[in-house]
Amino acid sequence: MSGRQSTEASPDVVTGILTVQSHDVYALIDPESSLSYVTLYVDTSFGIEPEQLHEPFSISTPIGESIMAARVYRDCVVTVYGRDTMADLIELGMIDFDVIMGMDWLYSCFAKLDCRARINRLEFPNEPAIEWEGNNVAKR
């Protein structure tokens, strides 16, 4: 099973299509990641310039490799069911997903992740909740 297939089979994540900077991207919602990331292959279409990180850092992959992270795209617009949110996306040389949305983004969206149902529920104050089920989104 490939890295993408084994990740999609995990009960701890939700995968599907999100819109980032007006581009549909394949996303992994990962509460075990503290930060959010974007692949080198997608970020060039965003139309914004990345910033150099003050302190580049190394990220361990599930297969035991290390990847250096040195640049970040600040204030990227991530749209879920017509609701714009913002995320800083760290550029990362990955191939399985276009973006990985981590706890930084989930926290900013007041998210609750139902691992059994694989639903990401965004509960912004004073707004109707948004449930994102991968490619299917329902407002409740």
N, C-alpha and C positions, 0 to 999 in steps of 0.2 A: 504494500500500500504506500503511495507517495505521501510526502509531507502534507500536501493540501488535503488529500483524501482522509488521512488519519486525523488531521485537525478538524475537518468538517464532521467527522464521526464522534468527536469528543462531546460529552454532555455539558462542558463548561463554556462553550462558545456559541455565537450566532454568526452566520455568514450570509452574505447576499449583496445586493446592489445598493449603493448609496450614491448621492450626487455630491461631488466635491468640486468647487470652483466651476460649476455648471457642466461637469463631465461625469458621466456614469462610470463608477469604478467598482471593482469587486472587493468587498470589505470583509474583514474579520473583526468581530467585536470580541475583545479579549480582556476580561476583568483581571487577569493575572499579569497584564502588562501595565506598568505605571504610566507610560507615555504612549503617544500615538505616532505612527510612522507612515511614510509614503515611499513607494518604490521609485527608483531612478528612472524607470521606463514611463511613468505617468506624469511625474511632477513637471516636466518640461512643457506640458500643455497647459499648465495653470496660468501662465501669463504674469507671474510674479517672480521676483528674484529672491533666492534664499539668502539667509544670513549665515555667516560663519558662527558656530558655537564658540563661546569663550573658552570652554574646556571640552574638546572632543572626548568621547567615551566609547568603550567597547561593549558590545551587546553579544551575549551568548545565544546561539541558535539551538533549537531542539536536537540537532545532530552533533552538537559539541563544538561547532566552529565559532569563531569570534569575528564580528563585523564592526568596523569603526564607524561611528556616527559623528559627522563634523559640521553638517549644515541643517538649518531648520527653515521651513516655510511658515511664517507667522500669519495668524488671523485668516486662515483658509475658511471659506464658507462651506459648511457641510449642511446639506438640505435633507430633511427627513419629513416626508409627507407635507411638503410646502412650508415647513418651519425651518428657517435658517438658524444655524448654530455656528459657533466659531471653534476652530481648533488650530493649534500649532502642530505641524507635522514634520517630524524629523526624517530627513532623507536616509534611506537604507537600501542597500543592495540585496533585495529579496525578490523571489520570483513567484511564489505561491499566491500572493495577494497583492492588490494594488495599494490598499491601505490597511493598517491595523489600528483600530480605534481602542485606545486603552482607558485606564481609570481617569486620567486627566479630563478627557472628553466626557466620559460617562458621568463623572462628578458634576461637571458644568451643566449637564442636561438633566440633573436630578433623576438619574436612571436607576431602574430596578431591573435586574436580569432574572428571568424565570428560566433556569437551566433545563428543567424537565420539558417545558413547552417550547423552549428556544425562542422566547419573546423578550425583546428589549422594550421596556415601558419607560417613556420619558414623561416625567411629571413636573413640568415647569409651574411655578407658583401662579395662581390665578388664571390658568389656561387649561383647556381640556387635555387629558392625557393622550399621548400618542403611543400606540403599540406597533413596533416594527418587528415583523416576522420574516426576516430575510427579504425576499422580494415582495411579500404581501404586507401591507400596512393597513391597520384599521383604527379609526378614531373612536374613542369611547367616552 
